[in-house]
Amino acid sequence: MAEKIYEVLKKEHLMTIKDIRNTPNIKNYDFILLGAWIDRGTLEPKTLKFLKTIEDKKLGLFATLGAMPDSEHGRNVIKNLEDLLNNRDSLGQYICPGLVDPKMIEKLRGITGLVVPKKIKEKMIETSLKSREATEEELLKSANYFAENIKQLAN
């Protein structure tokens, strides 16, 4: 997803892709599009931690999740990402489907009923097994979404 967004936006903007694990210096950037995968309804922990360090920047969030964006879980994720952008110069948020790692599915199968109720666990496994990678069209829509929002915020 990050690569597609980069590919489209670099035609109009000077852009780079950075790995937040390398703690990039962001002070000279006009805007930041921060990407992640979704964990328990929000950005995964390392990305969430990095997000908290970003101040006074135009900011957009993009992510993949193991459920469909138009599912109940997807709608909850969208709300959570919108909440993370409250009181910020927002470029919006965009989520796409993402394939759940088979290792994660096995981990889910090993969770006992003491940790997660059986019905919820079964729903999580079922959703994970149905997960898929985003299509080229979905990725392009995400890139065009941010291109339009950046253009509007610049005006």
N, CA, C and O of each residue as an XYZ file, in Angstrom:
620
protein
N       0.832     -1.187      0.000
C       0.000      0.000      0.000
C       0.876      1.250      0.000
O       0.620      2.191     -0.750
N       1.902      1.258      0.836
C       2.807      2.411      0.892
C       3.483      2.628     -0.456
O       3.639      3.763     -0.907
N       3.879      1.534     -1.093
C       4.569      1.662     -2.374
C       3.656      2.223     -3.461
O       4.106      3.010     -4.293
N       2.388      1.832     -3.467
C       1.446      2.357     -4.462
C       1.192      3.844     -4.208
O       1.163      4.639     -5.147
N       1.012      4.212     -2.959
C       0.806      5.624     -2.622
C       2.026      6.438     -3.050
O       1.889      7.509     -3.642
N       3.208      5.928     -2.752
C       4.455      6.594     -3.139
C       4.543      6.734     -4.661
O       4.845      7.809     -5.181
N       4.276      5.638     -5.361
C       4.363      5.615     -6.826
C       3.479      6.695     -7.453
O       3.895      7.363     -8.400
N       2.283      6.865     -6.938
C       1.350      7.852     -7.484
C       1.730      9.271     -7.057
O       1.741     10.182     -7.885
N       2.039      9.466     -5.788
C       2.273     10.824     -5.278
C       3.623     11.407     -5.686
O       3.768     12.628     -5.743
N       4.605     10.569     -5.969
C       5.932     11.098     -6.324
C       5.909     11.866     -7.643
O       6.835     12.619     -7.942
N       4.851     11.674     -8.430
C       4.718     12.416     -9.688
C       4.483     13.903     -9.428
O       4.831     14.742    -10.259
N       3.891     14.230     -8.274
C       3.551     15.615     -7.941
C       4.334     16.173     -6.748
O       4.408     17.388     -6.565
N       4.917     15.285     -5.941
C       5.556     15.703     -4.690
C       6.914     15.027     -4.532
O       7.121     13.895     -4.971
N       7.827     15.748     -3.896
C       9.102     15.148     -3.526
C       8.823     14.253     -2.324
O       8.448     14.741     -1.258
N       9.003     12.954     -2.491
C       8.589     12.004     -1.449
C       9.685     10.994     -1.160
O      10.555     10.732     -1.990
N       9.617     10.434      0.042
C      10.464      9.305      0.424
C       9.616      8.341      1.247
O       8.606      8.724      1.839
N      10.044      7.096      1.270
C       9.423      6.105      2.151
C      10.431      5.816      3.252
O      11.593      5.516      2.978
N       9.989      5.907      4.478
C      10.854      5.657      5.637
C      10.264      4.551      6.499
O       9.046      4.401      6.593
N      11.138      3.787      7.121
C      10.729      2.762      8.081
C      10.796      3.390      9.468
O      11.859      3.846      9.888
N       9.681      3.420     10.181
C       9.665      4.094     11.481
C      10.543      3.391     12.506
O      10.895      3.978     13.529
N      10.899      2.137     12.240
C      11.798      1.442     13.178
C      13.172      2.094     13.192
O      13.942      1.905     14.133
N      13.483      2.863     12.146
C      14.758      3.580     12.079
C      14.629      5.012     12.583
O      15.527      5.825     12.363
N      13.538      5.331     13.248
C      13.244      6.640     13.828
C      13.639      7.785     12.893
O      14.609      8.497     13.154
N      12.894      7.959     11.817
C      13.233      9.023     10.871
C      13.032     10.418     11.459
O      12.140     10.645     12.276
N      13.879     11.336     11.027
C      13.735     12.737     11.405
C      12.693     13.341     10.461
O      12.909     13.399      9.250
N      11.593     13.779     11.001
C      10.471     14.225     10.163
C      10.291     15.741     10.141
O       9.345     16.238      9.529
N      11.166     16.469     10.785
C      10.923     17.903     10.946
C      10.895     18.669      9.628
O      10.238     19.708      9.558
N      11.567     18.212      8.596
C      11.614     18.946      7.333
C      10.547     18.525      6.325
O      10.558     18.994      5.186
N       9.642     17.664      6.720
C       8.598     17.203      5.804
C       7.358     18.090      5.910
O       6.986     18.528      6.998
N       6.725     18.347      4.764
C       5.492     19.142      4.734
C       4.298     18.332      5.216
O       3.404     18.860      5.877
N       4.293     17.053      4.882
C       3.203     16.176      5.315
C       3.743     14.767      5.536
O       4.803     14.398      5.031
N       2.992     14.005      6.295
C       3.365     12.623      6.602
C       2.150     11.735      6.362
O       1.047     12.020      6.827
N       2.379     10.665      5.632
C       1.381      9.608      5.483
C       1.950      8.408      6.220
O       2.949      7.822      5.802
N       1.315      8.055      7.302
C       1.819      7.008      8.187
C       1.018      5.733      7.966
O      -0.204      5.723      8.107
N       1.716      4.665      7.620
C       1.052      3.407      7.319
C       1.346      2.325      8.335
O       2.380      2.332      9.002
N       0.407      1.391      8.438
C       0.542      0.307      9.410
C      -0.413     -0.821      9.055
O      -1.133     -0.764      8.058
N      -0.399     -1.826      9.879
C      -1.448     -2.840      9.846
C      -2.256     -2.663     11.120
O      -1.784     -2.083     12.098
N      -3.465     -3.164     11.093
C      -4.379     -2.970     12.221
C      -4.243     -4.117     13.215
O      -4.215     -5.290     12.842
N      -4.160     -3.750     14.477
C      -4.055     -4.707     15.575
C      -5.077     -4.313     16.637
O      -4.988     -3.234     17.223
N      -6.024     -5.173     16.875
C      -7.069     -4.930     17.876
C      -7.806     -3.606     17.655
O      -8.098     -2.871     18.598
N      -8.091     -3.330     16.398
C      -8.939     -2.188     16.083
C      -8.244     -0.859     15.897
O      -8.901      0.153     15.654
N      -6.915     -0.840     16.007
C      -6.195      0.418     15.822
C      -4.832      0.127     15.197
O      -4.528     -1.020     14.868
N      -4.020      1.156     15.035
C      -2.681      0.959     14.493
C      -1.884      0.025     15.393
O      -2.050      0.031     16.612
N      -1.023     -0.775     14.784
C      -0.191     -1.672     15.591
C       0.678     -0.825     16.534
O       0.947      0.339     16.236
N       1.116     -1.388     17.658
C       1.737     -0.600     18.736
C       2.926      0.282     18.349
O       3.010      1.414     18.824
N       3.842     -0.189     17.511
C       5.011      0.633     17.162
C       4.598      1.877     16.382
O       5.148      2.960     16.584
N       3.633      1.712     15.499
C       3.152      2.852     14.717
C       2.378      3.822     15.602
O       2.515      5.038     15.466
N       1.578      3.291     16.494
C       0.821      4.133     17.426
C       1.773      4.963     18.287
O       1.527      6.144     18.534
N       2.849      4.347     18.735
C       3.854      5.055     19.542
C       4.514      6.166     18.715
O       4.690      7.283     19.203
N       4.878      5.859     17.465
C       5.497      6.863     16.601
C       4.527      8.008     16.314
O       4.926      9.172     16.290
N       3.265      7.680     16.097
C       2.241      8.695     15.833
C       2.221      9.748     16.938
O       2.055     10.936     16.663
N       2.385      9.323     18.160
C       2.336     10.245     19.298
C       3.487     11.249     19.293
O       3.427     12.258     19.996
N       4.535     10.983     18.508
C       5.672     11.911     18.441
C       5.486     12.971     17.353
O       6.254     13.930     17.280
N       4.480     12.799     16.520
C       4.269     13.711     15.385
C       3.424     14.904     15.822
O       2.298     14.754     16.297
N       4.002     16.094     15.648
C       3.293     17.323     15.999
C       3.410     18.318     14.856
O       4.409     18.338     14.138
N       2.392     19.135     14.696
C       2.409     20.240     13.739
C       2.747     19.807     12.315
O       3.514     20.476     11.623
N       2.178     18.699     11.887
C       2.368     18.208     10.523
C       1.022     17.852      9.922
O       0.117     17.397     10.621
N       0.897     18.061      8.622
C      -0.246     17.507      7.901
C      -0.058     15.999      7.947
O       1.012     15.486      7.620
N      -1.105     15.294      8.355
C      -0.949     13.867      8.631
C      -2.102     13.049      8.071
O      -3.272     13.389      8.247
N      -1.747     11.966      7.395
C      -2.727     10.993      6.935
C      -2.335      9.618      7.437
O      -1.154      9.330      7.631
N      -3.326      8.776      7.644
C      -3.090      7.410      8.112
C      -3.628      6.428      7.082
O      -4.725      6.604      6.550
N      -2.840      5.391      6.807
C      -3.340      4.321      5.949
C      -2.956      2.994      6.577
O      -1.935      2.877      7.256
N      -3.797      1.997      6.336
C      -3.559      0.712      6.988
C      -4.240     -0.419      6.234
O      -5.157     -0.210      5.438
N      -3.760     -1.620      6.512
C      -4.422     -2.832      6.045
C      -4.980     -3.551      7.259
O      -4.445     -3.455      8.363
N      -6.075     -4.279      7.027
C      -6.641     -5.072      8.111
C      -7.174     -6.375      7.547
O      -7.484     -6.472      6.360
N      -7.275     -7.365      8.404
C      -7.696     -8.700      7.993
C      -9.181     -8.840      7.755
O      -9.646     -9.927      7.409
N      -9.930     -7.788      7.927
C     -11.375     -7.784      7.652
C     -11.620     -6.820      6.494
O     -10.730     -6.061      6.108
N     -12.799     -6.857      5.958
C     -13.129     -5.928      4.879
C     -13.437     -4.547      5.476
O     -14.055     -4.458      6.537
N     -13.015     -3.486      4.811
C     -13.264     -2.140      5.327
C     -14.739     -1.811      5.549
O     -15.064     -0.992      6.408
N     -15.633     -2.438      4.785
C     -17.058     -2.142      4.952
C     -17.754     -3.066      5.956
O     -18.976     -3.022      6.099
N     -16.979     -3.899      6.649
C     -17.544     -4.753      7.703
C     -17.731     -3.930      8.979
O     -17.260     -2.796      9.067
N     -18.408     -4.496      9.948
C     -18.571     -3.789     11.227
C     -17.211     -3.470     11.840
O     -16.984     -2.358     12.318
N     -16.312     -4.446     11.823
C     -14.968     -4.217     12.363
C     -14.258     -3.124     11.563
O     -13.607     -2.252     12.139
N     -14.383     -3.173     10.243
C     -13.765     -2.152      9.404
C     -14.277     -0.760      9.729
O     -13.498      0.190      9.808
N     -15.585     -0.637      9.917
C     -16.160      0.675     10.276
C     -15.646      1.147     11.634
O     -15.398      2.337     11.823
N     -15.487      0.226     12.574
C     -14.929      0.594     13.884
C     -13.487      1.060     13.748
O     -13.076      2.015     14.408
N     -12.723      0.393     12.899
C     -11.330      0.794     12.669
C     -11.285      2.199     12.067
O     -10.492      3.034     12.500
N     -12.129      2.458     11.077
C     -12.170      3.788     10.459
C     -12.446      4.852     11.519
O     -11.787      5.892     11.543
N     -13.401      4.599     12.379
C     -13.722      5.539     13.472
C     -12.511      5.745     14.373
O     -12.193      6.875     14.743
N     -11.834      4.652     14.726
C     -10.655      4.755     15.591
C      -9.541      5.564     14.925
O      -8.880      6.364     15.586
N      -9.332      5.365     13.634
C      -8.301      6.134     12.935
C      -8.700      7.603     12.829
O      -7.860      8.490     12.981
N      -9.970      7.857     12.572
C     -10.438      9.252     12.548
C     -10.214      9.916     13.902
O      -9.827     11.082     13.967
N     -10.456      9.177     14.978
C     -10.221      9.720     16.324
C      -8.750     10.062     16.533
O      -8.430     11.055     17.187
N      -7.852      9.244     15.981
C      -6.415      9.520     16.108
C      -6.022     10.796     15.366
O      -5.006     11.415     15.684
N      -6.819     11.186     14.386
C      -6.529     12.392     13.605
C      -7.225     13.638     14.146
O      -7.014     14.736     13.631
N      -8.050     13.477     15.173
C      -8.710     14.637     15.785
C      -7.672     15.651     16.247
O      -6.605     15.279     16.735
N      -7.988     16.919     16.092
C      -7.118     18.023     16.518
C      -5.777     18.020     15.789
O      -4.770     18.489     16.320
N      -5.776     17.490     14.573
C      -4.570     17.498     13.742
C      -4.934     18.075     12.380
O      -6.107     18.143     12.011
N      -3.919     18.484     11.648
C      -4.092     18.946     10.275
C      -4.220     17.682      9.418
O      -3.231     17.192      8.874
N      -5.438     17.162      9.304
C      -5.673     15.816      8.781
C      -5.739     15.735      7.261
O      -6.397     16.536      6.597
N      -5.036     14.740      6.739
C      -5.140     14.361      5.336
C      -6.069     13.160      5.185
O      -6.227     12.621      4.089
N      -6.675     12.751      6.281
C      -7.633     11.654      6.256
C      -7.010     10.303      6.548
O      -5.818     10.183      6.829
N      -7.856      9.299      6.472
C      -7.414      7.925      6.704
C      -7.981      7.034      5.610
O      -9.032      7.325      5.038
N      -7.282      5.958      5.331
C      -7.743      5.015      4.309
C      -7.314      3.615      4.710
O      -6.156      3.385      5.058
N      -8.257      2.682      4.660
C      -7.904      1.294      4.965
C      -8.223      0.402      3.770
O      -9.179      0.635      3.030
N      -7.403     -0.611      3.607
C      -7.582     -1.619      2.568
C      -7.549     -2.994      3.217
O      -7.005     -3.156      4.310
N      -8.129     -3.986      2.546
C      -8.010     -5.341      3.069
C      -6.547     -5.767      3.072
O      -5.747     -5.301      2.262
N      -6.221     -6.646      3.982
C      -4.875     -7.195      4.047
C      -4.936     -8.663      4.427
O      -5.834     -9.093      5.152
N      -3.989     -9.416      3.939
C      -3.929    -10.846      4.204
C      -3.376    -11.088      5.603
O      -2.307    -10.582      5.944
N      -4.091    -11.854      6.409
C      -3.620    -12.198      7.750
C      -2.571    -13.299      7.622
O      -2.785    -14.296      6.932
N      -1.452    -13.113      8.284
C      -0.366    -14.091      8.280
C      -0.867    -15.426      8.836
O      -1.487    -15.450      9.899
N      -0.608    -16.541      8.135
C      -1.029    -17.857      8.639
C      -0.521    -18.160     10.055
O      -1.177    -18.879     10.808
N       0.636    -17.617     10.413
C       1.158    -17.812     11.780
C       0.224    -17.169     12.805
O       0.042    -17.691     13.905
N      -0.362    -16.034     12.433
C      -1.302    -15.357     13.329
C      -2.574    -16.188     13.488
O      -3.144    -16.256     14.577
N      -3.012    -16.812     12.408
C      -4.209    -17.654     12.480
C      -3.953    -18.835     13.416
O      -4.819    -19.194     14.214
N      -2.779    -19.431     13.320
C      -2.430    -20.542     14.222
C      -2.386    -20.065     15.671
O      -2.810    -20.773     16.584
N      -1.875    -18.877     15.862
C      -1.835    -18.296     17.210
C      -3.254    -18.129     17.757
O      -3.519    -18.427     18.922
N      -4.160    -17.651     16.906
C      -5.562    -17.489     17.306
C      -6.169    -18.825     17.715
O      -6.910    -18.908     18.695
N      -5.851    -19.862     16.960
C      -6.396    -21.190     17.269
C      -5.942    -21.671     18.644
O      -6.649    -22.438     19.298
N      -4.780    -21.232     19.079
C      -4.234    -21.667     20.359
C      -4.751    -20.896     21.562
O      -4.488    -21.274     22.703
N      -5.483    -19.822     21.315
C      -6.015    -19.015     22.420
C      -7.119    -19.792     23.129
O      -8.001    -20.362     22.487
N      -7.061    -19.809     24.430
C      -8.082    -20.525     25.207
C      -9.292    -19.638     25.467
O      -9.228    -18.416     25.330
N     -10.388    -20.272     25.844
C     -11.624    -19.555     26.150
C     -11.492    -18.623     27.331
O     -12.323    -17.734     27.519
N     -10.447    -18.816     28.137
C     -10.233    -17.932     29.283
C      -9.779    -16.548     28.833
O     -10.042    -15.548     29.500
N      -9.096    -16.507     27.695
C      -8.576    -15.242     27.186
C      -9.599    -14.556     26.283
O      -9.876    -13.366     26.433
N     -10.154    -15.318     25.348
C     -11.133    -14.800     24.390
C     -12.309    -15.772     24.349
O     -12.103    -16.974     24.179
N     -13.532    -15.279     24.501
C     -14.693    -16.173     24.416
C     -14.701    -16.951     23.095
O     -14.278    -16.437     22.059
N     -15.183    -18.185     23.146
C     -15.145    -19.094     22.000
C     -15.781    -18.496     20.745
O     -15.209    -18.607     19.660
N     -16.949    -17.866     20.870
C     -17.629    -17.294     19.694
C     -16.789    -16.196     19.042
O     -16.711    -16.105     17.817
N     -16.175    -15.382     19.860
C     -15.341    -14.297     19.331
C     -14.112    -14.886     18.652
O     -13.732    -14.451     17.565
N     -13.495    -15.868     19.285
C     -12.319    -16.531     18.708
C     -12.675    -17.144     17.355
O     -11.931    -16.984     16.388
N     -13.802    -17.841     17.280
C     -14.222    -18.463     16.020
C     -14.450    -17.416     14.937
O     -14.079    -17.628     13.783
N     -15.055    -16.292     15.297
C     -15.292    -15.204     14.341
C     -13.959    -14.619     13.861
O     -13.805    -14.316     12.678
N     -13.010    -14.464     14.767
C     -11.694    -13.935     14.404
C     -10.990    -14.877     13.426
O     -10.393    -14.427     12.449
N     -11.061    -16.174     13.689
C     -10.420    -17.157     12.808
C     -11.108    -17.167     11.447
O     -10.443    -17.169     10.411
N     -12.433    -17.173     11.451
C     -13.197    -17.180     10.194
C     -12.852    -15.962      9.340
O     -12.607    -16.089      8.140
N     -12.833    -14.798      9.953
C     -12.502    -13.567      9.235
C     -11.073    -13.621      8.710
O     -10.810    -13.219      7.576
N     -10.152    -14.117      9.530
C      -8.747    -14.210      9.124
C      -8.568    -15.142      7.933
O      -7.789    -14.853      7.024
N      -9.288    -16.258      7.938
C      -9.190    -17.212      6.828
C      -9.738    -16.625      5.530
O      -9.307    -17.017      4.446
N     -10.679    -15.696      5.627
C     -11.259    -15.048      4.445
C     -10.445    -13.828      4.001
O     -10.734    -13.238      2.960
N      -9.448    -13.453      4.772
C      -8.691    -12.240      4.453
C      -7.990    -12.387      3.101
O      -7.725    -13.493      2.629
N      -7.704    -11.250      2.507
C      -7.038    -11.243      1.203
C      -6.222     -9.972      1.064
O      -6.408     -9.002      1.799
N      -5.316    -10.003      0.103
C      -4.550     -8.806     -0.190
C      -5.435     -7.810     -0.933
O      -6.402     -8.190     -1.594
N      -5.094     -6.556     -0.816
C      -5.821     -5.514     -1.543
C      -5.575     -5.672     -3.040
O      -4.492     -6.073     -3.466
N      -6.584     -5.356     -3.821
C      -6.437     -5.395     -5.278
C      -5.673     -4.157     -5.747
O      -5.530     -3.183     -5.008
N      -5.194     -4.214     -6.969
C      -4.516     -3.066     -7.563
C      -5.452     -1.855     -7.578
O      -5.026     -0.729     -7.322
N      -6.716     -2.095     -7.878
C      -7.709     -1.013     -7.907
C      -7.881     -0.383     -6.519
O      -7.950      0.840     -6.402
N      -7.949     -1.205     -5.475
C      -8.094     -0.682     -4.108
C      -6.868      0.129     -3.704
O      -6.992      1.172     -3.061
N      -5.689     -0.349     -4.080
C      -4.459      0.378     -3.752
C      -4.413      1.716     -4.485
O      -4.020      2.732     -3.911
N      -4.812      1.713     -5.745
C      -4.828      2.953     -6.522
C      -5.827      3.951     -5.941
O      -5.555      5.151     -5.909
N      -6.974      3.467     -5.483
C      -7.959      4.351     -4.839
C      -7.363      5.008     -3.599
O      -7.610      6.186     -3.340
N      -6.579      4.250     -2.831
C      -5.968      4.831     -1.627
C      -5.001      5.943     -2.010
O      -4.978      6.996     -1.373
N      -4.207      5.712     -3.043
C      -3.244      6.722     -3.491
C      -3.961      7.966     -4.011
O      -3.571      9.089     -3.693
N      -4.995      7.766     -4.799
C      -5.751      8.905     -5.339
C      -6.471      9.676     -4.237
O      -6.600     10.898     -4.313
N      -6.935      8.971     -3.223
C      -7.577      9.606     -2.065
C      -6.609     10.600     -1.416
O      -6.974     11.746     -1.154
N      -5.378     10.156     -1.158
C      -4.413     11.052     -0.518
C      -3.952     12.152     -1.469
O      -3.722     13.279     -1.032
N      -3.813     11.851     -2.757
C      -3.428     12.883     -3.727
C      -4.445     14.024     -3.715
O      -4.076     15.198     -3.717
N      -5.715     13.669     -3.703
C      -6.784     14.676     -3.687
C      -6.784     15.462     -2.372
O      -6.924     16.685     -2.381
N      -6.629     14.772     -1.256
C      -6.644     15.451      0.049
C      -5.448     16.375      0.221
O      -5.572     17.447      0.815
N      -4.302     15.976     -0.288
C      -3.112     16.837     -0.214
C      -3.344     18.084     -1.062
O      -3.018     19.194     -0.642
N      -3.901     17.903     -2.239
C      -4.192     19.029     -3.135
C      -5.169     20.003     -2.470
O      -4.963     21.215     -2.523
N      -6.222     19.488     -1.850
C      -7.221     20.335     -1.196
C      -6.637     21.077     -0.001
O      -6.958     22.244      0.222
N      -5.793     20.415      0.759
C      -5.206     21.051      1.940
C      -4.203     22.134      1.539
O      -3.987     23.092      2.282
N      -3.595     21.979      0.367
C      -2.626     22.971     -0.113
C      -3.321     24.248     -0.573
O      -2.721     25.323     -0.560
N      -4.576     24.132     -0.977
C      -5.313     25.308     -1.490
C      -5.884     26.149     -0.378
O      -6.526     27.166     -0.640
